[in-house]
Amino acid sequence: RALGGMGSSRAAAETDKSPFYVTTPIYYVNDKPHIGHAYTTLACDVIARWMRLEGREVYFLTGTDEHGQKVQQSAEKNDVSPQEWCDRNSQTF
């Protein structure tokens, strides 16, 4: 039952009131956000809003991945610590 009943009959969607979980990818903060970030966030938001309209309790999770070698390398290229780099870039998400 992909998407918790979306695309199935209206009667089935109206009777299913179980919690609905949706998540975006975990975004990397080694660079600024791009159109792919906007697309996936928007798609998940639309699904979450639809499910709320159907009466479902929705849990919408998103976040950033602030660990890894690419984050460290990006921080070094910009002469800041990995923590400062993550703090700065995560604010743009």
Protein Blocks (a to p, Z undefined) as FASTA:
>chain_A
ZZhhghiafklmmmmmcdcddddddddfkbccdfklmmmmmmmmmmmmmmmmnopacddd
ddddfedjklmmmmmmnopafklmmmmmmmmZZ
